């Protein structure tokens, strides 16, 4: 599947060049913005795989727009700029910034950088999903443990008997063990 890219660059000629380079290498350019405000709007609307963002733009600059896009959408942003000063490099160290290129940008440095950035963004996304999944699993287990504890206390069951009760109820009523655990907690927590 083609990777979807949003280009945010205030200079229309550079924006057109970037678009042509990306299209020539099989990327889909889903939107174009000439300022940071529009980049944010389009990011919310289109949810691209990557935002290619110039740092110096009218209204909201690229760094501010990247912060908003990262915080609210968790989308990867690749920065392009005419500035290589250390202050810009330091300010671009945000979790969602996956690359940084200094203009003038050529096809020979853009495409490999975008390819690597997209790969790293995919890896980061999978890692975040894995962490979320593990956190969800921990919460489910805590719920079941709490329900087991209540059954052990209120009905004087062993740990194994309490777990068997939850499992049996889950299977007979075709509910998840977590749902049964929540019912037990509601029933016995008063």
GIVENDA-V154721 format. One record per residue. N is the residue number from 0. PHI is phi in whole degrees, -180 to 180 (none if undefined). Layout:
BEGIN
n=N phi=PHI
n=N phi=PHI
END
This chain:
BEGIN
n=0 phi=none
n=1 phi=-65
n=2 phi=-79
n=3 phi=-98
n=4 phi=-124
n=5 phi=-105
n=6 phi=-105
n=7 phi=-121
n=8 phi=-151
n=9 phi=-77
n=10 phi=-91
n=11 phi=-62
n=12 phi=-68
n=13 phi=-65
n=14 phi=-59
n=15 phi=-65
n=16 phi=-61
n=17 phi=-60
n=18 phi=-60
n=19 phi=-63
n=20 phi=-60
n=21 phi=-66
n=22 phi=-63
n=23 phi=-62
n=24 phi=-110
n=25 phi=85
n=26 phi=-87
n=27 phi=-104
n=28 phi=-91
n=29 phi=-89
n=30 phi=-169
n=31 phi=-136
n=32 phi=-132
n=33 phi=-104
n=34 phi=-152
n=35 phi=-64
n=36 phi=-60
n=37 phi=-67
n=38 phi=-60
n=39 phi=-64
n=40 phi=-56
n=41 phi=-67
n=42 phi=-62
n=43 phi=-65
n=44 phi=-73
n=45 phi=-98
n=46 phi=44
n=47 phi=-71
n=48 phi=-74
n=49 phi=-155
n=50 phi=-111
n=51 phi=-95
n=52 phi=-124
n=53 phi=-75
n=54 phi=-77
n=55 phi=-90
n=56 phi=-141
n=57 phi=-68
n=58 phi=63
n=59 phi=-90
n=60 phi=-75
n=61 phi=-62
n=62 phi=-68
n=63 phi=-65
n=64 phi=-63
n=65 phi=-63
n=66 phi=-62
n=67 phi=-64
n=68 phi=-63
n=69 phi=-68
n=70 phi=-69
n=71 phi=-95
n=72 phi=-118
n=73 phi=55
n=74 phi=-97
n=75 phi=-73
n=76 phi=-126
n=77 phi=-112
n=78 phi=-90
n=79 phi=-127
n=80 phi=-160
n=81 phi=-88
n=82 phi=-111
n=83 phi=-112
n=84 phi=-59
n=85 phi=-56
n=86 phi=-62
n=87 phi=-71
n=88 phi=-62
n=89 phi=-63
n=90 phi=-68
n=91 phi=-88
n=92 phi=-82
n=93 phi=-115
n=94 phi=-57
n=95 phi=-91
n=96 phi=-82
n=97 phi=-110
n=98 phi=-177
n=99 phi=-154
n=100 phi=-125
n=101 phi=-99
n=102 phi=-68
n=103 phi=-73
n=104 phi=-102
n=105 phi=-110
n=106 phi=-59
n=107 phi=-69
n=108 phi=-105
n=109 phi=-71
n=110 phi=-63
n=111 phi=-62
n=112 phi=-65
n=113 phi=-67
n=114 phi=-60
n=115 phi=-66
n=116 phi=-61
n=117 phi=-65
n=118 phi=-63
n=119 phi=-64
n=120 phi=-65
n=121 phi=-63
n=122 phi=-63
n=123 phi=-64
n=124 phi=-64
n=125 phi=-64
n=126 phi=-64
n=127 phi=-63
n=128 phi=-64
n=129 phi=-64
n=130 phi=-65
n=131 phi=-60
n=132 phi=-63
n=133 phi=-65
n=134 phi=-65
n=135 phi=-62
n=136 phi=-62
n=137 phi=-63
n=138 phi=-63
n=139 phi=-63
n=140 phi=-64
n=141 phi=-62
n=142 phi=-62
n=143 phi=-65
n=144 phi=-63
n=145 phi=-65
n=146 phi=-65
n=147 phi=-59
n=148 phi=-59
n=149 phi=-66
n=150 phi=-63
n=151 phi=-62
n=152 phi=-73
n=153 phi=-79
n=154 phi=-109
n=155 phi=55
n=156 phi=-99
n=157 phi=-76
n=158 phi=-60
n=159 phi=-63
n=160 phi=-66
n=161 phi=-64
n=162 phi=-65
n=163 phi=-61
n=164 phi=-61
n=165 phi=-64
n=166 phi=-64
n=167 phi=-62
n=168 phi=-63
n=169 phi=-61
n=170 phi=-70
n=171 phi=-69
n=172 phi=-100
n=173 phi=53
n=174 phi=-118
n=175 phi=-72
n=176 phi=-61
n=177 phi=-65
n=178 phi=-65
n=179 phi=-63
n=180 phi=-60
n=181 phi=-62
n=182 phi=-62
n=183 phi=-62
n=184 phi=-62
n=185 phi=-63
n=186 phi=-67
n=187 phi=-104
n=188 phi=-81
n=189 phi=-76
END
